[in-house]
């Protein structure tokens, strides 16, 4: 579903076919169900408050170009992004960024553990339950004994309906570092704080790479909208509007979970727009070399470019990609 998990072969088949897609069409192809569910949700929210979230969503990734990292020589694709919370394409980009951001920290941990905290099922509105679990989680992190066990971590929120589909199941996941913490102790502590719930899971992390992907997926998108009817999607949207969905504390402070807004233009060299390079793939060896380097993550030699064609035809509208465009997606390590 996300860009972080897309494989090379489907992209290569699609990009190099005669009927090549726009960059937006390519990215939507990996998240069609979530994209459709999000479009329907934003259309309904826009109808109620008169705003234009849907039109912004539909323009996400409309413009794209290839660029070469001056540091590594690798080729990336840069594109405009709507940066809306529920956009599945932007969620994929955030997820990929978070994986690259947190992996070095996780790899340094000797004994990382995964802690999950939840509340006893109830019929309370979702917003109320989220207020409660966030409050309880803050109180847990303030607990002196908990601080002795846990020296820091990354937390993120996830929500879904119970197996019976009639009650909400909000929970907070934490990737933590510190001393061994007995399961019985954290169950008793969580029950004392919540006054109702002892539902706690804690386990050792066996695969650091997989847990990084798991953390990143839910840091970027706390629920799968396509699983629910529009009324439930709207409740999720309104309950989470304006809330932090993830964070770091203690020894994890300094880890970035939010991609920067602007392109560090001095670190990259433009090679040509998506449309220009793909339209030249049959006639230009430079275009083919750029595409191959991108698909296979190969170093592109300096000087290989099709930017002169864009400079002549002015393919990218003025203003896009400039410092005045707050929604222009930066180049992200490991994210193309």
C-alpha positions as CSV (number, residue, x, y, z in Angstrom):
1,X,0.0,0.0,0.0
2,X,2.8,2.4,0.8
3,X,5.7,3.7,-1.2
4,X,8.1,2.1,1.4
5,X,7.0,-1.4,0.4
6,X,6.6,-1.0,-3.4
7,X,8.7,-3.4,-5.5
8,X,10.9,-2.5,-8.4
9,X,9.5,-5.0,-10.9
10,X,5.9,-3.6,-11.2
11,X,7.3,-0.1,-11.4
12,X,9.7,-1.1,-14.1
13,X,7.0,-2.8,-16.1
14,X,4.6,0.2,-15.8
15,X,7.1,2.9,-16.4
16,X,8.8,1.4,-19.4
17,X,5.6,0.3,-21.1
18,X,4.3,2.3,-24.1
19,X,1.3,3.4,-22.1
20,X,3.3,5.0,-19.3
21,X,1.5,6.8,-16.4
22,X,1.8,10.1,-14.8
23,X,3.7,10.1,-11.5
24,X,0.5,10.6,-9.6
25,X,-1.2,7.6,-11.4
26,X,1.8,5.4,-10.5
27,X,1.6,6.3,-6.8
28,X,-2.2,5.9,-6.7
29,X,-1.8,2.4,-8.2
30,X,-0.3,1.2,-4.9
31,X,-3.1,2.5,-2.7
32,X,-6.3,2.5,-4.8
33,X,-8.7,1.4,-2.0
34,X,-7.3,3.9,0.6
35,X,-7.3,6.6,-2.0
36,X,-10.9,6.0,-2.9
37,X,-11.9,5.9,0.8
38,X,-10.0,9.1,1.5
39,X,-11.5,11.0,-1.5
40,X,-15.0,10.0,-0.4
41,X,-14.3,11.1,3.2
42,X,-12.8,14.5,2.2
43,X,-15.7,15.1,-0.2
44,X,-18.1,14.6,2.7
45,X,-16.1,16.8,5.1
46,X,-15.8,19.5,2.5
47,X,-19.6,19.4,1.9
48,X,-20.1,20.1,5.6
49,X,-17.7,22.9,6.1
50,X,-17.2,24.4,2.6
51,X,-13.4,23.8,2.4
52,X,-11.4,22.2,-0.4
53,X,-9.5,19.3,1.0
54,X,-10.6,17.0,-1.9
55,X,-9.2,19.3,-4.6
56,X,-5.9,19.5,-2.8
57,X,-5.8,15.7,-2.4
58,X,-6.5,15.3,-6.2
59,X,-3.5,17.5,-7.1
60,X,-1.1,15.6,-4.9
61,X,1.9,14.4,-6.9
62,X,0.7,16.1,-10.1
63,X,4.1,17.5,-10.8
64,X,7.3,15.4,-10.5
65,X,10.9,15.4,-11.6
66,X,14.0,13.3,-11.4
67,X,17.0,14.6,-9.4
68,X,20.5,13.3,-8.6
69,X,21.9,13.5,-5.1
70,X,25.2,15.4,-5.2
71,X,26.4,13.3,-2.2
72,X,25.5,9.8,-3.3
73,X,24.9,10.0,-7.0
74,X,21.6,8.2,-6.6
75,X,18.5,9.2,-8.5
76,X,15.3,10.2,-6.7
77,X,11.9,11.5,-7.8
78,X,10.7,14.7,-6.2
79,X,7.0,15.8,-6.4
80,X,4.5,18.2,-5.0
81,X,2.6,16.8,-2.0
82,X,-0.6,17.8,-0.3
83,X,0.7,16.8,3.1
84,X,-2.8,16.1,4.4
85,X,-3.0,13.6,7.2
86,X,-5.1,11.0,5.5
87,X,-3.6,11.2,2.0
88,X,-2.4,7.6,1.4
89,X,0.4,8.8,-1.0
90,X,1.7,11.2,1.6
91,X,1.4,8.6,4.3
92,X,3.6,6.3,2.3
93,X,6.2,9.1,2.0
94,X,6.1,9.8,5.7
95,X,6.4,6.1,6.5
96,X,9.4,5.7,4.3
97,X,11.0,8.8,5.9
98,X,10.3,7.5,9.4
99,X,11.8,4.1,8.6
100,X,15.1,5.8,7.6
101,X,14.9,8.2,10.6
102,X,14.4,5.6,13.4
103,X,16.3,2.6,12.0
104,X,19.8,3.8,13.2
105,X,18.4,4.4,16.7
106,X,16.8,1.0,16.8
107,X,19.9,-0.8,15.6
108,X,21.9,0.7,18.4
109,X,19.6,-0.7,21.1
110,X,20.8,-3.9,22.8
111,X,17.4,-5.1,24.1
112,X,14.5,-3.0,22.6
113,X,11.0,-4.0,23.7
114,X,7.6,-3.3,22.3
115,X,4.9,-2.2,24.8
116,X,1.2,-1.9,23.9
117,X,-1.3,-0.2,26.2
118,X,-5.1,-0.3,25.6
119,X,-8.3,0.4,27.4
120,X,-11.2,-1.9,28.3
121,X,-13.8,-1.9,25.6
122,X,-16.7,0.5,26.2
123,X,-19.5,2.3,24.3
124,X,-17.9,5.7,24.9
125,X,-17.4,8.0,21.9
126,X,-14.1,7.6,20.2
127,X,-13.0,11.1,21.0
128,X,-13.6,10.5,24.7
129,X,-11.7,7.3,24.7
130,X,-8.7,8.9,22.9
131,X,-8.7,11.7,25.5
132,X,-8.6,9.1,28.3
133,X,-5.8,6.9,26.9
134,X,-3.6,10.0,26.1
135,X,-4.1,11.2,29.6
136,X,-3.3,7.8,31.2
137,X,-0.2,7.4,29.0
138,X,1.1,10.8,30.1
139,X,0.6,9.9,33.7
140,X,2.4,6.6,33.1
141,X,5.4,8.3,31.7
142,X,5.5,10.6,34.8
143,X,5.6,7.6,37.1
144,X,9.0,7.4,39.0
145,X,9.2,3.6,38.9
146,X,8.3,3.6,35.2
147,X,11.1,6.1,34.5
148,X,13.6,3.7,36.2
149,X,12.5,0.9,33.9
150,X,12.1,2.9,30.7
151,X,14.7,5.4,29.6
152,X,13.0,6.6,26.4
153,X,11.1,5.5,23.4
154,X,8.9,6.2,20.4
155,X,5.1,6.1,20.8
156,X,2.3,6.0,18.3
157,X,-1.4,5.7,18.3
158,X,-3.6,3.2,16.5
159,X,-7.4,2.8,16.4
160,X,-9.7,0.1,15.1
161,X,-13.0,-1.4,15.9
162,X,-13.3,-4.5,18.0
163,X,-13.6,-7.9,16.4
164,X,-17.4,-7.6,16.9
165,X,-17.3,-4.3,15.1
166,X,-19.4,-2.4,17.7
167,X,-16.8,-0.9,20.1
168,X,-13.6,1.1,19.5
169,X,-10.3,-0.4,20.3
170,X,-7.8,2.5,20.8
171,X,-4.3,1.7,21.8
172,X,-0.8,3.2,22.2
173,X,2.2,1.3,21.0
174,X,5.7,2.1,22.4
175,X,9.1,1.0,21.2
176,X,11.2,1.4,24.4
177,X,14.7,1.1,25.7
178,X,15.8,0.7,29.3
179,X,15.9,-2.0,32.0
180,X,13.9,-5.2,32.1
181,X,10.3,-4.4,33.2
182,X,8.2,-7.3,34.6
183,X,4.9,-7.9,32.8
184,X,3.0,-8.2,36.1
185,X,4.3,-4.9,37.3
186,X,3.2,-2.9,34.2
187,X,-0.2,-4.6,34.2
188,X,-0.7,-3.5,37.9
189,X,0.5,0.0,37.2
190,X,-1.7,0.4,34.1
191,X,-4.7,-0.8,36.1
192,X,-3.9,1.6,38.9
193,X,-3.7,4.5,36.5
194,X,-6.7,3.7,34.3
195,X,-8.9,2.3,37.1
196,X,-10.4,-0.1,34.6
197,X,-7.8,-1.7,32.3
198,X,-4.9,-4.2,32.8
199,X,-4.7,-5.0,29.1
200,X,-0.9,-4.6,28.5
201,X,1.4,-6.5,26.2
202,X,5.2,-6.3,26.4
203,X,7.7,-8.3,24.4
204,X,11.2,-8.4,23.2
205,X,11.9,-7.1,19.6
206,X,13.2,-10.0,17.6
207,X,13.5,-8.3,14.2
208,X,14.6,-4.7,14.3
209,X,14.0,-4.1,10.6
210,X,10.5,-5.3,10.7
211,X,9.6,-3.4,13.8
212,X,10.9,-0.2,12.3
213,X,8.5,-0.7,9.3
214,X,5.6,-1.4,11.7
215,X,6.3,1.7,13.8
216,X,6.6,3.8,10.7
217,X,3.4,2.6,9.1
218,X,1.2,3.5,12.1
219,X,3.2,6.7,12.9
220,X,2.2,7.8,9.4
221,X,-1.4,6.5,9.3
222,X,-3.2,5.4,12.5
223,X,-6.2,3.6,10.8
224,X,-7.1,2.0,7.5
225,X,-10.0,4.0,6.3
226,X,-11.0,1.6,3.5
227,X,-12.1,-0.9,6.1
228,X,-15.0,1.3,7.4
229,X,-18.2,2.9,6.0
230,X,-18.2,6.7,5.5
231,X,-19.8,7.4,8.9
232,X,-17.1,5.6,10.8
233,X,-14.4,7.2,8.7
234,X,-15.9,10.6,9.6
235,X,-15.8,9.8,13.3
236,X,-12.2,8.8,13.0
237,X,-11.3,11.9,11.1
238,X,-13.0,14.3,13.6
239,X,-11.8,12.4,16.7
240,X,-8.1,12.6,15.6
241,X,-8.3,16.1,14.0
242,X,-5.5,18.3,15.4
243,X,-4.0,15.6,17.6
244,X,-0.5,14.3,17.8
245,X,-0.4,10.7,16.6
246,X,3.2,9.9,17.5
247,X,6.1,11.2,19.4
248,X,9.4,10.5,21.2
249,X,10.7,10.9,24.7
250,X,13.8,10.3,26.8
251,X,16.7,8.7,25.0
252,X,14.7,8.8,21.7
253,X,14.5,12.6,21.7
254,X,16.0,14.1,18.6
255,X,14.6,11.5,16.2
256,X,12.6,13.2,13.5
257,X,9.1,11.7,12.7
258,X,8.1,14.6,10.3
259,X,9.6,15.1,6.9
260,X,11.0,18.6,6.3
261,X,8.8,20.8,4.1
262,X,11.4,22.1,1.6
263,X,13.9,20.7,-0.8
264,X,17.5,21.1,0.1
265,X,18.1,22.3,-3.4
266,X,21.9,22.7,-3.1
267,X,22.2,18.9,-2.4
268,X,20.5,17.8,-5.6
269,X,20.8,18.4,-9.3
270,X,17.6,18.4,-11.4
271,X,17.7,15.9,-14.3
272,X,14.3,16.7,-15.9
273,X,10.6,16.4,-15.3
274,X,8.9,13.0,-15.0
275,X,6.9,13.6,-18.2
276,X,9.9,14.8,-20.2
277,X,12.2,11.9,-19.2
278,X,9.6,9.2,-19.8
279,X,8.6,10.8,-23.2
280,X,12.3,10.6,-24.2
281,X,12.9,7.1,-23.0
282,X,12.8,5.6,-26.6
283,X,15.0,8.3,-28.2
284,X,17.4,9.5,-25.5
285,X,20.2,7.3,-23.9
286,X,20.4,9.9,-21.1
287,X,16.7,9.4,-20.3
288,X,17.0,5.6,-20.3
289,X,20.1,5.8,-18.0
290,X,18.3,8.1,-15.6
291,X,15.3,5.7,-15.4
292,X,17.6,2.7,-15.0
293,X,19.5,4.4,-12.2
294,X,16.3,5.2,-10.4
295,X,14.8,1.8,-10.7
296,X,17.9,-0.2,-9.8
297,X,19.3,2.3,-7.3
298,X,22.5,2.7,-9.3
299,X,24.9,5.7,-9.1
300,X,24.3,8.1,-12.0
301,X,27.4,9.6,-13.5
302,X,27.7,13.4,-13.3
303,X,26.6,15.2,-16.5
304,X,23.8,12.8,-17.5
305,X,20.7,14.9,-17.7
306,X,17.6,16.0,-19.7
307,X,17.1,19.2,-17.8
308,X,18.0,21.2,-20.9
309,X,14.8,20.0,-22.5
310,X,12.7,21.3,-19.6
311,X,14.6,24.6,-19.6
312,X,13.6,25.0,-23.2
313,X,9.9,24.0,-22.8
314,X,9.4,25.2,-19.2
315,X,7.5,22.1,-18.3
316,X,7.1,22.8,-14.6
317,X,4.8,25.7,-13.7
318,X,6.5,28.7,-12.2
319,X,6.2,28.8,-8.4
320,X,6.2,25.0,-7.9
321,X,9.2,23.8,-6.0
322,X,10.1,27.3,-4.8
323,X,10.5,28.4,-1.2
324,X,7.0,30.0,-1.4
325,X,5.4,26.6,-2.0
326,X,4.9,25.1,1.5
327,X,3.6,21.8,0.1
328,X,6.6,20.8,-2.1
329,X,7.8,17.4,-1.1
330,X,11.6,17.2,-0.3
331,X,13.9,14.6,-1.4
332,X,13.9,11.8,1.1
333,X,16.6,9.1,1.7
334,X,15.2,5.8,0.5
335,X,12.1,7.4,-0.9
336,X,11.6,7.7,-4.6
